[in-house]
Amino acid sequence: MTDQLVPRVQLNDGYSIPQLGFGVFKVDPDETERIVSDALEVGYRHLDTARIYGNEAGVGRAIAASGIPREELFITTKLWNDDQGAESARVAFEQSRERLGLDYVDLYLIHWPSPARDRYVETWKALEQLRETDGVRSIGVSNFLTHHLERLLAETEVVPAVDQIELHPYHQQPATAAFADEHDIRIEAWGPLGQGKYPLFDLPEITGAAAAHDVTPAQVVIRWHLQRGHILFPKSNRRERMAENFDVLGFELSEDEVAAITGLEREGRVSAHPDEVD
């Protein structure tokens, strides 16, 4: 499979994003160039990183060494909480762009609302200005709940292109997803496989579908995300697993299978609550 076959999701600003990408959360900076190079060779063209991951430079080196034309890639990075604020956000963005070695970033996100700092509105206004430059194309948010989005829409001009949230079968955030859909904000799912924090791959709703389609449980969950319209970027340090995660377009879950997995929702957050991250 090549990235040309990966569906693209239309964003509210006229750009589009490959629906399936590759993430580098918790990827060792010393191993990032090798791992991302493997992902690019497998066929991924959408890469998701962040300043706080400490591996933007490794992502950039892999991009530079790949020889892949820049226009074929979609690169996301994120602003960390310490860098919120009008001027610091602009400085942080330029530093990220330099570490990546890119003329522009396809998508730049506020990583967490960090409500205790109460700076995400002014930070968003700085991102609105960045979007007017040649350095960034689309802007969005990450870990924003409905009340954060409501305030942003009330006090600023640009609707986020995406909201990247924790989303997997046990924790689907239906209220936030519905609000985003109502306002033409695309949902990106981080931790799409539950980060191994519950026995997702042993659940009968998953294993039954895997057996029916002769695929792995992980492929079933990724396919469920795709059919639900989520943008996602599973990660792996192993090339064979990267290839497996990418090989999900040759089958389709039935409506009943999708409904059964969707029915696993139980507000099972496995990471921090956005209102508690500072």
Secondary structure, 3 states (H helix, E strand, C coil): CCHHHCCEEECCCCCEEECECEECCCCCHHHHHHHHHHHHHHCCCEEECCHHHCCHHHHHHHHHHHCCCHHHCEEEEEECHHHCCHHHHHHHHHHHHHHHCCCCEEEEEECCCCCCCCCHHHHHHHHHHHHCCCCEEEEEEECCCHHHHHHHHHHCCCCCCEEEEECECCECCHHHHHHHHHCCCEEEEECCCHHHCCCHHHCHHHHHHHHHHCCCHHHHHHHHHHHHCCEECCCCCCHHHHHHHHCCCCCCCCHHHHHHHHCCCCCCCCCCCHHHCC
